[in-house]
Amino acid sequence: MTSQPLLKRLLTDPRVSKDPRRHWPAWINGEISPQWPLYTWVAVQNMFTAYGSDHRRLRTLVSKAFTARRTAALRPRIEEMAGALLDGLAATPPGEITDLREGYAYPIPIQVICELFGVEDEATREGLRRCVDSIFHTSADPEEVTATYTELYALLGALVAAKRERPGDDMTSVLISARDEEDTRLSEQELVDTLLLMIGAGHETTVNLLDNAIHALLTHPEQLALVREGKAGWDDVIEETLRVQAPVANLPLRYAAEDIELADGITLRQGDAIIAAYAAAGRDPELYGDDGARFDVLRATKEHLSFGHGVHFCLGAPLARLEAAVALPALFERFPEIALAAAPDELQQVDSFISNGHRTLPVRLRP
């Protein structure tokens, strides 16, 4: 289903829940195995799966990390990161192929979110990255699922223990402080799962945004020319990329808390599981016409739901946009002759129906 208005309606309908413990019979009845590839997506106890007052409580705690002032203050650091990466890439010999997803799109977001939450140890960063990649790997076998779950909570548990012993000026320490206050309602599980949500979702989506934006400009040189000529801005690139290539294509799961009548005689029955198809909604032909799949930075209407809608709208959206607004112009200014080093149909998508990006993004920075 591609209807953006219908998806917006469901995302704001109070009869739609994200809490499987209250509203998904399959979970309540013990039918969901820890070996299921999407297990972590529904098992976590944080604002991603919270409903009603629980969601408001958890979101209030985390929102301190993403105030407009705190986000804006990160710009110099993001510029520094991008500059250092570009300096490193500049050493690539002319004509040599380099993977920009690995060498540029990935390092910036994961470094930003890790610094925000005080993940200083390089081995911990790499371990978290590996686990998050596995969580988005929606065809993982049972062995991978259980191994990832074990490693992930060992890493997060160790992070919490270290910050309890040596708190710092980071959001992990702030959350621990809230957890350890006598009158708090933040459980230990909610604390750890909130870290998982922030560190995981806080970088994966931005990686895909950068990856897809670079790919779109390299495969649509006429659109890049519009930006270079000043006829379109980098914000146009970012929003059109988010619309036509949502970083998260489909997001599990929501549940009908009661029967919900939709159009054309369709009814969501109480307990039905719902997947939000953001990528489809971004190309809704009713809104964008028959060319909704076309990347067009001059498109008058770029409205999208790539960061969600309603009470679960992504807190990190301004930070993701800021990272892209710094990283994209810096890349194309440093390497004006950059070109894709593979035919577009040769590139493979990541092995996920949730995450929407390329496994690699091979380019030649200079001829």
Disulfide bonds with the S-S distance in Angstrom:
none
